[in-house]
Amino acid sequence: MKTGIIVQARMGSSRLPGKVMKEFYNGQSMLEVMLGRLETLESTALREALEIIVATSTLPGDDAIVKCVGDRFGCFRGSEEDVLSRFYDAARMFELDTIVRLTADCPLVDPAEVQRAIAIFEEGGCDYLSNAHPVRTVPSGFDVEVFSRDALTY
């Protein structure tokens, strides 16, 4: 089974347009900080089994996201409006069986929490796992969802 982290990112936020590319910390954008934190998974055996992918839209405004991702990570462009199809199509393109969903506007993701969620998902034999629904077990901003690609089939 192949597992991938899909980071949802777009420039079209209605409340703060472009927020994922705004300077956030030490000259880096929210997206850069998040991807840097996910890179710390590289020191674990888990990281070698993971694909990190940024899923954005095909809108020209999201070209900045694609440029930021560069060749360091996978990138997928799909519908801005249909986020479900964007995730499903990205999972198909990268041949993922299991998807870890993160959002780029939560840049302080805890790699240990991501690893914990993946481990629980793999042991539990479920189709969907969340540390925020139906009961929040972590502070807001540390949300992790893990689900099977089959769960996205519609």
C-alpha positions in Angstrom: 0.0 0.0 0.0 1.3 3.4 -0.9 0.6 6.4 1.4 0.8 10.0 0.5 0.4 13.3 2.2 -1.7 15.7 0.2 -1.4 19.3 1.2 -4.4 21.3 0.1 -3.3 24.8 -1.0 -4.8 27.6 -3.0 -4.4 31.4 -3.3 -8.1 32.1 -3.5 -9.0 32.4 0.2 -12.1 34.6 0.6 -11.0 36.0 4.0 -7.3 36.4 3.2 -6.4 35.9 -0.4 -2.9 34.5 -1.0 -2.5 33.6 2.7 -0.5 30.4 2.0 2.2 32.3 0.2 2.3 35.3 2.5 5.5 35.7 4.6 4.9 33.8 7.8 8.2 33.0 9.6 11.8 34.0 8.9 11.0 35.1 5.3 9.1 31.9 4.5 5.5 31.5 3.5 3.0 29.3 5.3 3.4 26.7 2.7 7.2 26.7 2.9 7.1 26.4 6.7 4.7 23.5 6.5 6.7 21.6 3.8 9.8 22.1 5.8 8.2 20.6 8.9 7.0 17.6 6.8 10.6 17.2 5.5 11.5 16.2 9.1 9.7 13.0 8.4 12.7 12.2 6.2 14.7 11.0 9.2 12.2 8.2 9.7 11.6 5.0 7.9 8.0 6.3 7.4 9.1 9.2 5.3 10.7 6.8 2.7 7.2 5.2 2.2 5.5 8.5 1.9 4.9 10.8 -1.1 4.3 14.5 -0.2 2.1 16.2 -2.8 0.7 19.7 -2.9 -2.8 19.9 -4.5 -3.8 23.2 -5.9 -6.1 24.5 -8.7 -5.5 25.1 -12.3 -6.2 28.9 -11.9 -3.3 31.1 -13.0 -3.2 32.7 -9.5 -2.0 29.3 -8.1 1.1 29.3 -10.3 3.0 30.8 -7.4 2.2 27.7 -5.4 3.5 25.4 -8.1 6.7 27.5 -8.3 7.1 27.3 -4.6 6.8 23.5 -4.6 9.3 23.2 -7.5 10.9 19.8 -7.8 11.1 19.1 -4.1 7.6 17.6 -3.8 4.8 16.3 -6.0 2.3 18.7 -7.3 -1.2 18.2 -8.7 -3.5 20.8 -10.3 -7.2 20.3 -10.5 -10.6 21.9 -9.9 -10.6 24.9 -7.5 -14.3 24.3 -6.7 -14.4 20.5 -6.5 -11.9 19.7 -3.8 -13.0 16.1 -3.6 -12.2 15.5 -7.2 -8.9 17.3 -6.7 -7.9 14.8 -3.9 -9.2 11.8 -5.8 -7.4 12.7 -9.0 -4.2 13.5 -7.2 -4.4 10.1 -5.4 -5.0 8.4 -8.7 -2.1 10.2 -10.4 0.3 9.4 -7.7 -1.1 5.9 -7.2 -1.9 6.4 -3.6 -3.9 3.8 -1.6 -3.9 5.9 1.6 -4.2 9.7 1.8 -3.2 12.0 4.6 -5.0 15.3 4.3 -3.4 18.5 5.5 -4.2 22.1 4.7 -1.5 24.7 4.0 -3.1 27.3 6.2 -2.1 25.2 9.2 1.7 25.4 8.8 2.6 24.3 12.3 1.6 20.7 11.6 3.3 18.3 14.1 5.1 15.5 12.2 4.8 13.2 15.2 1.0 13.7 15.1 1.0 12.8 11.4 3.0 9.7 12.1 0.7 8.7 15.0 -2.4 9.2 12.8 -0.9 7.0 10.0 0.0 4.3 12.5 -3.4 4.2 14.1 -5.1 4.2 10.6 -2.9 1.3 9.5 -3.6 -0.7 12.6 -7.3 0.1 12.8 -8.5 -1.3 9.5 -10.8 1.7 9.0 -11.5 3.8 5.9 -11.3 7.2 7.7 -9.5 8.6 10.7 -9.4 12.1 12.1 -8.0 13.7 15.2 -10.5 16.5 15.0 -13.9 14.8 14.2 -16.2 13.9 15.7 -14.1 14.7 18.9 -11.2 17.1 18.7 -8.1 15.5 20.3 -5.6 18.2 19.4 -5.6 22.0 19.3 -7.0 23.6 16.2 -4.3 23.8 13.5 -2.9 20.4 14.2 -5.7 18.5 12.4 -4.8 15.4 10.5 -7.1 13.2 8.4 -6.2 9.8 7.0 -8.4 7.9 4.6 -8.3 5.3 1.9 -8.6 6.2 -1.7 -11.6 3.9 -1.9 -13.4 6.1 0.6 -13.2 8.9 -2.0 -14.8 6.9 -4.8 -18.1 8.5 -5.7 
